[in-house]
């Protein structure tokens, strides 16, 4: 079964429907036993809905490149 940390690492894939059958089952089993992760999933879904309603804004090219660089180097 997944730990809470493992669940938080794949929650976006779960919301977007990109988990394998085994991953989905493990995810849902964990949710059935962990009220904190159920709350976290509700918060993430609310965040996705809220952000989806925001107007799009253009990001200056230099800022976009810097953000992409930082995201790529995040786990290093």
C-alpha positions, 0 to 999 in steps of 0.5 A: 500500500502507498504511504502518504508521501507516495500518494502526494507524489502521484496525486496529479497523475491520479487526477489526470487519469494517468495511473496504471490499474495497480497504482489506482487501486493502491491509491484508492485503498490508501484513501479509504484508510487515510482521512488526511489524504482524502482532505488533500485530494479534495484540496487538490481538486479544488485548486485545479478547478479554481486555477482552471477559471483564472484568465490566461496571462502571458509570461515574459520569455525570460521569466518563463525560461528561468522557471523552466530551468528551476523546475528541471533542476528541482530534484538535483 
